[in-house]
Every structure is written in structure tokens, then in C-alpha cells.
Amino acid sequence: MADSLSLLDQALSLGEQELHALAAGDVDFADENAQRRSGLISMAWEKREGVALDALQDKLLKLQSMQGLLTEEARKLHASLKSELQKTKKHSARLQGYRQAVRGDGLHSQFVSKQG
């Protein structure tokens, strides 16, 4: 069975993969890695008995900095998606205006006779 430090190393590796996935915009893959990373950290915490505290602290600090990078990348992705959504809404509203102009709702009036 893997010891606590090797489980934390695996969690760090998954964190790096998750960071690359977020940078590429692959949210599903990043989510899968986040779930697996969480499980590995939980298992490592349960098996922490008998592990040198300095080594454990070092790995946990690395995981903490990795989490900071992941959070920063996720915020960038969120801001990007929010900006794209706003652009799409504006474009949709503009097309709706064109649609109303082309449809010509105002051309047919009950007060105007086309017969002359």
C-alpha cells in the first residue's frame, strides 16, 4: 500500500494535470482530476502516522501553493467565459433588432389601403 508521502506526490501530479487542463479550457478533465486529487489527499491524511512531520509539511505546503495556482487559473477561465457570454448576449440582442427590422412589422397597417 502506498504511504502518505507517495499519495501526496500523486496528488501534486494530478494538480499539475488539472492546471494544464484549466489553462486549455478542459473543465471536465480538470474536475475529474480535482475529485481524484481530493481522494488522494484524504487517504494520505488517514495514513499520516509514522511519517516525518517535516516531509509531510513540505508536501502539504506544495499542495497549498498548487491550490493557489489552480484557483488563479480557474478565476481567469471564469472571467473569460463571463466576457464571452456578455458578448454573445449583445450580439443576440443586435440580431434580434435586425430581425425585427427585416420582418417589417410596421409595413402592414389597417389604416393604409394597398388597393389605391
OpenMM code with the backbone's topology and positions (N, CA, C; nanometers):
from openmm import Vec3, app, unit

residues = "MET ALA ASP SER LEU SER LEU LEU ASP GLN ALA LEU SER LEU GLY GLU GLN GLU LEU HIS ALA LEU ALA ALA GLY ASP VAL ASP PHE ALA ASP GLU ASN ALA GLN ARG ARG SER GLY LEU ILE SER MET ALA TRP GLU LYS ARG GLU GLY VAL ALA LEU ASP ALA LEU GLN ASP LYS LEU LEU LYS LEU GLN SER MET GLN GLY LEU LEU THR GLU GLU ALA ARG LYS LEU HIS ALA SER LEU LYS SER GLU LEU GLN LYS THR LYS LYS HIS SER ALA ARG LEU GLN GLY TYR ARG GLN ALA VAL ARG GLY ASP GLY LEU HIS SER GLN PHE VAL SER LYS GLN GLY".split()
positions = [
    Vec3(0.0837, -0.1178, 0.0000),
    Vec3(0.0000, 0.0000, 0.0000),
    Vec3(0.0887, 0.1247, 0.0000),
    Vec3(0.0426, 0.2262, -0.0667),
    Vec3(0.1209, 0.3488, -0.0785),
    Vec3(0.1201, 0.4242, 0.0534),
    Vec3(0.2353, 0.4845, 0.0827),
    Vec3(0.2413, 0.5622, 0.2056),
    Vec3(0.1921, 0.7052, 0.1801),
    Vec3(0.1844, 0.7806, 0.2847),
    Vec3(0.1256, 0.9141, 0.2804),
    Vec3(0.1993, 1.0067, 0.1840),
    Vec3(0.3331, 1.0019, 0.1859),
    Vec3(0.4108, 1.0932, 0.1009),
    Vec3(0.3944, 1.0621, -0.0477),
    Vec3(0.3888, 0.9326, -0.0822),
    Vec3(0.3708, 0.8985, -0.2242),
    Vec3(0.2305, 0.9357, -0.2719),
    Vec3(0.1313, 0.9253, -0.1827),
    Vec3(-0.0044, 0.9678, -0.2188),
    Vec3(-0.0087, 1.1192, -0.2422),
    Vec3(0.0633, 1.1935, -0.1603),
    Vec3(0.0682, 1.3390, -0.1795),
    Vec3(0.1431, 1.3751, -0.3080),
    Vec3(0.2464, 1.2964, -0.3424),
    Vec3(0.3155, 1.3182, -0.4700),
    Vec3(0.2207, 1.2948, -0.5877),
    Vec3(0.1388, 1.1915, -0.5778),
    Vec3(0.0397, 1.1659, -0.6825),
    Vec3(-0.0615, 1.2790, -0.6906),
    Vec3(-0.0992, 1.3323, -0.5751),
    Vec3(-0.1939, 1.4442, -0.5727),
    Vec3(-0.1323, 1.5677, -0.6376),
    Vec3(-0.0035, 1.5905, -0.6141),
    Vec3(0.0653, 1.7027, -0.6795),
    Vec3(0.0691, 1.6845, -0.8307),
    Vec3(0.0950, 1.5621, -0.8743),
    Vec3(0.0970, 1.5333, -1.0173),
    Vec3(-0.0406, 1.5584, -1.0797),
    Vec3(-0.1445, 1.5142, -1.0108),
    Vec3(-0.2803, 1.5387, -1.0600),
    Vec3(-0.3117, 1.6881, -1.0611),
    Vec3(-0.2600, 1.7607, -0.9632),
    Vec3(-0.2805, 1.9047, -0.9592),
    Vec3(-0.2183, 1.9738, -1.0797),
    Vec3(-0.0998, 1.9280, -1.1198),
    Vec3(-0.0353, 1.9848, -1.2385),
    Vec3(-0.1168, 1.9553, -1.3645),
    Vec3(-0.1685, 1.8327, -1.3743),
    Vec3(-0.2528, 1.7978, -1.4884),
    Vec3(-0.3801, 1.8818, -1.4886),
    Vec3(-0.4345, 1.9038, -1.3717),
    Vec3(-0.5549, 1.9847, -1.3585),
    Vec3(-0.5282, 2.1289, -1.4012),
    Vec3(-0.4108, 2.1800, -1.3640),
    Vec3(-0.3733, 2.3165, -1.4013),
    Vec3(-0.3623, 2.3305, -1.5529),
    Vec3(-0.3007, 2.2320, -1.6172),
    Vec3(-0.2898, 2.2352, -1.7635),
    Vec3(-0.4270, 2.2226, -1.8295),
    Vec3(-0.5136, 2.1422, -1.7716),
    Vec3(-0.6484, 2.1257, -1.8268),
    Vec3(-0.7268, 2.2566, -1.8149),
    Vec3(-0.7150, 2.3238, -1.7017),
    Vec3(-0.7840, 2.4522, -1.6856),
    Vec3(-0.7310, 2.5558, -1.7837),
    Vec3(-0.6003, 2.5571, -1.8038),
    Vec3(-0.5405, 2.6520, -1.8983),
    Vec3(-0.5898, 2.6257, -2.0401),
    Vec3(-0.6169, 2.4985, -2.0705),
    Vec3(-0.6670, 2.4625, -2.2032),
    Vec3(-0.8179, 2.4760, -2.2131),
    Vec3(-0.8844, 2.4996, -2.1011),
    Vec3(-1.0297, 2.5140, -2.1023),
    Vec3(-1.1051, 2.3829, -2.0898),
    Vec3(-1.0354, 2.2747, -2.0593),
    Vec3(-1.0984, 2.1431, -2.0456),
    Vec3(-1.1471, 2.1262, -1.9020),
    Vec3(-1.2647, 2.1787, -1.8746),
    Vec3(-1.3188, 2.1826, -1.7385),
    Vec3(-1.3566, 2.0431, -1.6893),
    Vec3(-1.4058, 1.9577, -1.7769),
    Vec3(-1.4464, 1.8237, -1.7357),
    Vec3(-1.3270, 1.7417, -1.6859),
    Vec3(-1.2175, 1.7463, -1.7613),
    Vec3(-1.0972, 1.6732, -1.7212),
    Vec3(-1.0412, 1.7305, -1.5913),
    Vec3(-1.0444, 1.8627, -1.5782),
    Vec3(-0.9966, 1.9267, -1.4563),
    Vec3(-1.0814, 1.8847, -1.3365),
    Vec3(-1.2108, 1.8732, -1.3562),
    Vec3(-1.2996, 1.8314, -1.2480),
    Vec3(-1.2701, 1.6881, -1.2051),
    Vec3(-1.2488, 1.5996, -1.3006),
    Vec3(-1.2157, 1.4607, -1.2682),
    Vec3(-1.0869, 1.4540, -1.1867),
    Vec3(-0.9863, 1.5311, -1.2303),
    Vec3(-0.8592, 1.5313, -1.1577),
    Vec3(-0.8751, 1.5906, -1.0185),
    Vec3(-0.9587, 1.6916, -1.0043),
    Vec3(-0.9811, 1.7524, -0.8732),
    Vec3(-1.0449, 1.6511, -0.7782),
    Vec3(-1.1403, 1.5723, -0.8284),
    Vec3(-1.2041, 1.4706, -0.7450),
    Vec3(-1.1043, 1.3641, -0.7013),
    Vec3(-1.0227, 1.3194, -0.7958),
    Vec3(-0.9223, 1.2170, -0.7627),
    Vec3(-0.8173, 1.2734, -0.6674),
    Vec3(-0.7771, 1.3976, -0.6893),
    Vec3(-0.6783, 1.4627, -0.6032),
    Vec3(-0.7320, 1.4730, -0.4606),
    Vec3(-0.8574, 1.5082, -0.4469),
    Vec3(-0.9199, 1.5179, -0.3157),
    Vec3(-0.9182, 1.3825, -0.2437),
    Vec3(-0.9487, 1.2773, -0.3163),
    Vec3(-0.9467, 1.1433, -0.2579),
    Vec3(-0.8070, 1.1019, -0.2131),
    Vec3(-0.7065, 1.1352, -0.2958),
    Vec3(-0.5693, 1.1013, -0.2596),
    Vec3(-0.5244, 1.1765, -0.1346),
    Vec3(-0.5626, 1.3027, -0.1254),
    Vec3(-0.5246, 1.3807, -0.0078),
    Vec3(-0.5916, 1.3248, 0.1174),
    Vec3(-0.7166, 1.2853, 0.1062),
    Vec3(-0.7865, 1.2259, 0.2203),
    Vec3(-0.7197, 1.0961, 0.2648),
    Vec3(-0.6842, 1.0118, 0.1673),
    Vec3(-0.6172, 0.8859, 0.2013),
    Vec3(-0.4810, 0.9133, 0.2640),
    Vec3(-0.4087, 1.0114, 0.2121),
    Vec3(-0.2776, 1.0441, 0.2674),
    Vec3(-0.2909, 1.0959, 0.4102),
    Vec3(-0.3943, 1.1707, 0.4364),
    Vec3(-0.4144, 1.2237, 0.5712),
    Vec3(-0.4450, 1.1113, 0.6714),
    Vec3(-0.5205, 1.0121, 0.6255),
    Vec3(-0.5519, 0.8989, 0.7126),
    Vec3(-0.4288, 0.8147, 0.7439),
    Vec3(-0.3318, 0.8127, 0.6525),
    Vec3(-0.2112, 0.7297, 0.6689),
    Vec3(-0.0909, 0.8102, 0.7173),
    Vec3(-0.1118, 0.9229, 0.7801),
    Vec3(-0.0032, 1.0130, 0.8167),
    Vec3(0.0784, 0.9653, 0.9371),
    Vec3(0.0309, 0.8657, 1.0094),
    Vec3(0.1030, 0.8154, 1.1266),
    Vec3(0.2382, 0.7583, 1.0850),
    Vec3(0.3406, 0.7946, 1.1586),
    Vec3(0.4739, 0.7403, 1.1332),
    Vec3(0.5503, 0.8111, 1.0235),
    Vec3(0.4953, 0.9168, 0.9689),
    Vec3(0.5623, 0.9910, 0.8623),
    Vec3(0.6337, 1.1100, 0.9248),
    Vec3(0.7519, 1.1396, 0.8758),
    Vec3(0.8278, 1.2540, 0.9257),
    Vec3(0.7466, 1.3814, 0.9025),
    Vec3(0.7285, 1.4574, 1.0083),
    Vec3(0.6439, 1.5767, 1.0007),
    Vec3(0.7008, 1.6818, 0.9059),
    Vec3(0.8332, 1.6924, 0.8982),
    Vec3(0.8933, 1.7905, 0.8062),
    Vec3(0.8610, 1.7570, 0.6611),
    Vec3(0.8712, 1.6300, 0.6264),
    Vec3(0.8414, 1.5881, 0.4894),
    Vec3(0.6930, 1.6073, 0.4586),
    Vec3(0.6083, 1.5741, 0.5550),
    Vec3(0.4651, 1.5912, 0.5372),
    Vec3(0.4296, 1.7395, 0.5218),
    Vec3(0.4910, 1.8216, 0.6041),
    Vec3(0.4657, 1.9659, 0.5958),
    Vec3(0.5104, 2.0206, 0.4606),
    Vec3(0.6246, 1.9745, 0.4117),
    Vec3(0.6754, 2.0201, 0.2819),
    Vec3(0.5778, 1.9859, 0.1695),
    Vec3(0.5264, 1.8645, 0.1698),
    Vec3(0.4312, 1.8225, 0.0659),
    Vec3(0.3009, 1.9018, 0.0763),
    Vec3(0.2546, 1.9236, 0.1979),
    Vec3(0.1303, 1.9981, 0.2153),
    Vec3(0.1459, 2.1446, 0.1733),
    Vec3(0.2622, 2.2025, 0.1967),
    Vec3(0.2861, 2.3397, 0.1513),
    Vec3(0.2903, 2.3475, -0.0013),
    Vec3(0.3477, 2.2448, -0.0640),
    Vec3(0.3473, 2.2399, -0.2106),
    Vec3(0.2040, 2.2274, -0.2631),
    Vec3(0.1236, 2.1452, -0.1959),
    Vec3(-0.0169, 2.1319, -0.2356),
    Vec3(-0.0923, 2.2636, -0.2165),
    Vec3(-0.0587, 2.3362, -0.1119),
    Vec3(-0.1234, 2.4652, -0.0870),
    Vec3(-0.0898, 2.5647, -0.1980),
    Vec3(0.0355, 2.5692, -0.2390),
    Vec3(0.0712, 2.6615, -0.3475),
    Vec3(0.0098, 2.6170, -0.4797),
    Vec3(-0.0011, 2.4857, -0.5011),
    Vec3(-0.0661, 2.4340, -0.6215),
    Vec3(-0.2132, 2.4741, -0.6228),
    Vec3(-0.2773, 2.4673, -0.5060),
    Vec3(-0.4175, 2.5074, -0.4974),
    Vec3(-0.4335, 2.6554, -0.5310),
    Vec3(-0.3386, 2.7376, -0.4879),
    Vec3(-0.3423, 2.8800, -0.5218),
    Vec3(-0.3331, 2.9018, -0.6721),
    Vec3(-0.2455, 2.8277, -0.7385),
    Vec3(-0.2330, 2.8375, -0.8842),
    Vec3(-0.3606, 2.7913, -0.9534),
    Vec3(-0.4193, 2.6838, -0.9024),
    Vec3(-0.5433, 2.6323, -0.9606),
    Vec3(-0.6564, 2.7333, -0.9456),
    Vec3(-0.6645, 2.7942, -0.8299),
    Vec3(-0.7684, 2.8941, -0.8062),
    Vec3(-0.7510, 3.0135, -0.8989),
    Vec3(-0.6270, 3.0573, -0.9152),
    Vec3(-0.5995, 3.1710, -1.0042),
    Vec3(-0.6372, 3.1389, -1.1487),
    Vec3(-0.6028, 3.0206, -1.1936),
    Vec3(-0.6351, 2.9799, -1.3312),
    Vec3(-0.7855, 2.9654, -1.3495),
    Vec3(-0.8530, 2.9125, -1.2490),
    Vec3(-0.9987, 2.8983, -1.2575),
    Vec3(-1.0657, 3.0353, -1.2627),
    Vec3(-1.0145, 3.1322, -1.1895),
    Vec3(-1.0709, 3.2676, -1.1941),
    Vec3(-1.0506, 3.3308, -1.3317),
    Vec3(-0.9341, 3.3075, -1.3917),
    Vec3(-0.9100, 3.3586, -1.5274),
    Vec3(-1.0095, 3.2977, -1.6257),
    Vec3(-1.0299, 3.1671, -1.6149),
    Vec3(-1.1229, 3.0981, -1.7035),
    Vec3(-1.2646, 3.1486, -1.6818),
    Vec3(-1.3019, 3.1714, -1.5576),
    Vec3(-1.4348, 3.2232, -1.5261),
    Vec3(-1.4543, 3.3615, -1.5867),
    Vec3(-1.3547, 3.4481, -1.5732),
    Vec3(-1.3646, 3.5827, -1.6300),
    Vec3(-1.3749, 3.5774, -1.7820),
    Vec3(-1.3002, 3.4881, -1.8426),
    Vec3(-1.3046, 3.4729, -1.9879),
    Vec3(-1.4428, 3.4264, -2.0339),
    Vec3(-1.4968, 3.3279, -1.9656),
    Vec3(-1.6296, 3.2772, -2.0018),
    Vec3(-1.7378, 3.3825, -1.9800),
    Vec3(-1.7241, 3.4585, -1.8733),
    Vec3(-1.8206, 3.5649, -1.8458),
    Vec3(-1.8168, 3.6707, -1.9559),
    Vec3(-1.6978, 3.7066, -1.9991),
    Vec3(-1.6824, 3.8041, -2.1069),
    Vec3(-1.7428, 3.7521, -2.2372),
    Vec3(-1.7177, 3.6260, -2.2684),
    Vec3(-1.7741, 3.5671, -2.3907),
    Vec3(-1.9258, 3.5623, -2.3841),
    Vec3(-1.9813, 3.5314, -2.2682),
    Vec3(-2.1257, 3.5268, -2.2526),
    Vec3(-2.1874, 3.6650, -2.2722),
    Vec3(-2.1231, 3.7673, -2.2188),
    Vec3(-2.1736, 3.9035, -2.2368),
    Vec3(-2.1690, 3.9444, -2.3834),
    Vec3(-2.0609, 3.9088, -2.4531),
    Vec3(-2.0514, 3.9392, -2.5963),
    Vec3(-2.1620, 3.8680, -2.6747),
    Vec3(-2.1880, 3.7432, -2.6380),
    Vec3(-2.2915, 3.6667, -2.7063),
    Vec3(-2.4287, 3.7276, -2.6837),
    Vec3(-2.4552, 3.7736, -2.5616),
    Vec3(-2.5840, 3.8368, -2.5325),
    Vec3(-2.6007, 3.9646, -2.6129),
    Vec3(-2.4959, 4.0454, -2.6233),
    Vec3(-2.5033, 4.1691, -2.7011),
    Vec3(-2.5263, 4.1390, -2.8485),
    Vec3(-2.4564, 4.0390, -2.8990),
    Vec3(-2.4711, 4.0013, -3.0391),
    Vec3(-2.6129, 3.9496, -3.0653),
    Vec3(-2.6662, 3.8723, -2.9735),
    Vec3(-2.8018, 3.8199, -2.9879),
    Vec3(-2.9040, 3.9334, -2.9879),
    Vec3(-2.8838, 4.0311, -2.9004),
    Vec3(-2.9757, 4.1453, -2.8967),
    Vec3(-2.9683, 4.2251, -3.0268),
    Vec3(-2.8485, 4.2394, -3.0818),
    Vec3(-2.8324, 4.3108, -3.2082),
    Vec3(-2.9028, 4.2362, -3.3215),
    Vec3(-2.8877, 4.1050, -3.3241),
    Vec3(-2.9549, 4.0263, -3.4280),
    Vec3(-3.1057, 4.0323, -3.4128),
    Vec3(-3.1532, 4.0367, -3.2903),
    Vec3(-3.2978, 4.0492, -3.2673),
    Vec3(-3.3492, 4.1807, -3.3250),
    Vec3(-3.2715, 4.2868, -3.3091),
    Vec3(-3.3099, 4.4161, -3.3666),
    Vec3(-3.3145, 4.4101, -3.5183),
    Vec3(-3.2160, 4.3452, -3.5787),
    Vec3(-3.2162, 4.3299, -3.7242),
    Vec3(-3.3362, 4.2468, -3.7693),
    Vec3(-3.3668, 4.1428, -3.6938),
    Vec3(-3.4785, 4.0550, -3.7289),
    Vec3(-3.6091, 4.1341, -3.7308),
    Vec3(-3.6281, 4.2195, -3.6331),
    Vec3(-3.7499, 4.2997, -3.6291),
    Vec3(-3.7556, 4.3985, -3.7444),
    Vec3(-3.6417, 4.4540, -3.7826),
    Vec3(-3.6386, 4.5498, -3.8929),
    Vec3(-3.6668, 4.4810, -4.0263),
    Vec3(-3.6132, 4.3614, -4.0447),
    Vec3(-3.6316, 4.2895, -4.1701),
    Vec3(-3.7725, 4.2334, -4.1817),
    Vec3(-3.8276, 4.1911, -4.0718),
    Vec3(-3.9604, 4.1327, -4.0729),
    Vec3(-4.0634, 4.2348, -4.1208),
    Vec3(-4.0397, 4.3577, -4.0924),
    Vec3(-4.1288, 4.4618, -4.1411),
    Vec3(-4.2638, 4.4619, -4.0751),
    Vec3(-4.2680, 4.4518, -3.9462),
    Vec3(-4.3951, 4.4517, -3.8751),
    Vec3(-4.4719, 4.5818, -3.8979),
    Vec3(-4.4020, 4.6905, -3.9210),
    Vec3(-4.4690, 4.8192, -3.9359),
    Vec3(-4.5176, 4.8469, -4.0772),
    Vec3(-4.4947, 4.7590, -4.1740),
    Vec3(-4.5330, 4.7836, -4.3127),
    Vec3(-4.6815, 4.7609, -4.3381),
    Vec3(-4.7417, 4.6768, -4.2605),
    Vec3(-4.8823, 4.6452, -4.2812),
    Vec3(-4.9648, 4.7199, -4.1767),
    Vec3(-5.0450, 4.8106, -4.2232),
    Vec3(-5.1261, 4.8885, -4.1330),
    Vec3(-5.2708, 4.8741, -4.1732),
    Vec3(-5.3588, 4.8743, -4.0785),
    Vec3(-5.5007, 4.8644, -4.1092),
    Vec3(-5.5556, 4.9948, -4.1651),
    Vec3(-5.4795, 5.1042, -4.1527),
    Vec3(-5.5273, 5.2331, -4.1991),
    Vec3(-5.4801, 5.2659, -4.3411),
    Vec3(-5.3914, 5.1865, -4.3967),
    Vec3(-5.3400, 5.2131, -4.5304),
    Vec3(-5.3990, 5.1105, -4.6265),
    Vec3(-5.4588, 5.1579, -4.7345),
    Vec3(-5.5157, 5.0681, -4.8327),
    Vec3(-5.4142, 5.0439, -4.9413),
    Vec3(-5.3899, 4.9201, -4.9737),
    Vec3(-5.2963, 4.8867, -5.0786),
    Vec3(-5.3664, 4.8870, -5.2143),
    Vec3(-5.4953, 4.8964, -5.2166),
    Vec3(-5.5708, 4.8961, -5.3412),
    Vec3(-5.5607, 5.0294, -5.4120),
    Vec3(-5.5266, 5.1312, -5.3442),
    Vec3(-5.5105, 5.2612, -5.4056),
    Vec3(-5.6323, 5.3395, -5.3932),
] * unit.nanometer
topology = app.Topology()
chain = topology.addChain("A")
for resn in residues:
    res = topology.addResidue(resn, chain)
    for name in ("N", "CA", "C"):
        topology.addAtom(name, app.Element.getBySymbol(name[0]), res)
